[in-house]
Amino acid sequence: MIERIAGFRLRKNSLLALAVVLLGGVAVAMYLDRQGISYKELIVVPCALIVAVIVFGGERGLRFGLVLWVLTMGLGYRTVEWTPNLRIHPSEILIWLLLASICAQRQLRSSTRFSLPWWLWLLVPFWALAWWPLIAGDASWDKMLNEFRNFLLLVPVMIVSSVVLERRSYWRYLLLAFFIASSWIAILGVGEYWFPGVQGLFPAFITAAKAEVTADGFMRAQFSFWGGSQATFICVLALPSAIVLATWWRGWLPRAAIVIAAVFQIMAIYIGGYRSMWLVLLIQVVAACILRVKKHGVAVALLVLAVAIGGYQFIPNTNERVITGIAALQGAPIDHSAQDRKDRALGAVDEVMQSPFGSGWSGAGWVHSDFLQVAANLGVIAGLIFLGGFLYTLLRVGRHMPTWLKATPEGELGLGLLLSFVGAGGLLAIQGVEVLPQLVLPVWFVWSLVEIWLRQNSSAKELSYSYAPTNFYPAANFQ
């Protein structure tokens, strides 16, 4: 009887969702016939469809909704302005909607085990205390909310990801969506870099395709479709997923597609011109070579070397770009960009020394180092907690070395997450991403995946999952 009722409800929800989609399709067709199409429609329509999937899809809609949410990372700077200092990104609206959907489904609330890391709980009081400048009337509420909400977004990302990954087969869907979003960014960025004439074909989507010449003469890609060369941050985080994806899909055609997409992502990181991202990529490659010398390490090293040689031949002043990067690492910058970053970092250190209890949300501006920015805004104790949380998580991943040293699907997943987490640490330490949701959400997503992987591996022998077998990793499942 219960099964019949559940089946009836499922069919009812499916028919309702189908009706909504059909009506929405008719409305969209009529609108486009009258108004034409622009990037706004390409954002609103897919987001509306995702909302329909989440609202009417039940538990399956929630899980599939997170997969679609990952794809929205490719939207970039396309946001909705609330105030001049506060812009809302579609991704953050969708992740809060997913959290609300979980709260509305009693079955998911009762059957899912999830927890927030200890360091996050320790930061909550500092989040509240950092609002004191607003009470004193010395700050703008929208600037403060802009930075506060970017930290708060970690909570729904971690909770929703935990719920979805209770069904462990969704690991492959989430990582594949992340890799697809990154590949989309890379292909568009590389395409407009080498063929700037595409701007004339898509003027509503690509506004500044021509490469920018830096002070050292390097031709830097604009990634104008995404909104800036910061798009390559996502490539740094998603690129290691190629290791595990190639393990899950063993056919020659999927693997060829993965390799081609990886080449585009490495090229995107190269032409993006972020010297810090070149360093992070180098660290990832060296780690892959050390841990997978017989298999993936050599292949990855040769791939990166080929892209580097090709870039050296066709992109001028690469040597100068490398030299200025080395000078910046030595603490003696010789270009304006690196000097500005050094000044911002030293300014944040001075603020910490003068106000060890913090200057409040957005008090330090954009420091380009989240660890320093947290210390300047929330206080030195909060900064140490945040840094300690990252190092503690990295240490826990290191303790699972016997797992990700094995050439098994589970080991490949652990290795890919380790390399992505190293990339996240590089972004937090030497770029700063907490100022914008489109920059911080990919980092929070990677951090959430690492926490969930650690929890699932530590409890694999104790928990019995009702949705899928604990050992979901055999390659046969992914061919």
Number of C-alpha atoms within 10 A of each C-alpha: 6 7 8 9 10 11 12 12 13 15 12 13 16 16 13 15 19 15 12 16 16 12 12 16 14 11 12 14 12 12 13 12 10 9 9 10 12 13 15 13 15 12 15 12 14 13 19 14 18 22 21 19 23 25 19 20 20 19 18 12 19 26 25 19 25 24 22 24 24 23 20 23 25 23 21 22 21 18 17 12 11 10 10 8 13 18 17 18 20 21 23 20 13 21 24 16 18 26 19 14 19 21 12 12 13 10 11 16 13 8 12 15 11 16 13 14 13 10 17 16 10 15 16 12 12 20 17 13 15 21 21 15 17 14 9 8 9 10 17 13 17 16 18 20 15 20 19 20 15 20 18 13 18 20 17 19 24 23 21 22 24 24 21 24 19 23 17 19 19 17 19 19 18 23 24 21 20 29 27 18 20 28 26 18 26 28 18 17 31 22 18 22 25 13 12 16 13 16 18 12 10 13 14 13 18 22 16 19 23 19 19 15 11 14 12 17 15 20 21 19 26 26 31 23 27 23 17 16 20 22 28 27 25 29 30 27 28 28 26 27 23 21 22 22 23 22 21 22 18 15 12 10 10 15 17 13 12 23 17 12 21 26 21 25 27 23 22 29 27 24 24 27 23 19 20 18 23 18 16 22 25 14 16 23 23 17 17 23 18 14 18 20 15 10 12 19 19 17 16 22 16 13 16 20 12 13 16 15 11 12 15 13 11 9 15 14 16 20 13 14 20 17 16 19 22 17 14 20 13 9 12 14 19 15 16 10 14 19 15 14 19 18 13 20 20 14 16 25 19 13 22 24 15 12 16 18 20 27 22 25 29 25 21 22 15 18 26 23 21 23 24 30 32 30 28 32 28 30 24 22 17 25 23 16 19 21 20 14 17 20 13 13 17 18 11 14 21 14 12 16 15 9 18 23 16 15 16 16 20 21 19 27 27 25 28 26 27 23 24 27 27 22 28 26 21 22 25 22 18 18 21 20 25 27 22 19 27 27 21 22 24 22 25 23 20 24 24 24 23 23 21 21 20 18 14 18 15 12 11 13 9 9 10 11 14 10 10 12 12 18 10 16 21 13 14 10 10 16 11
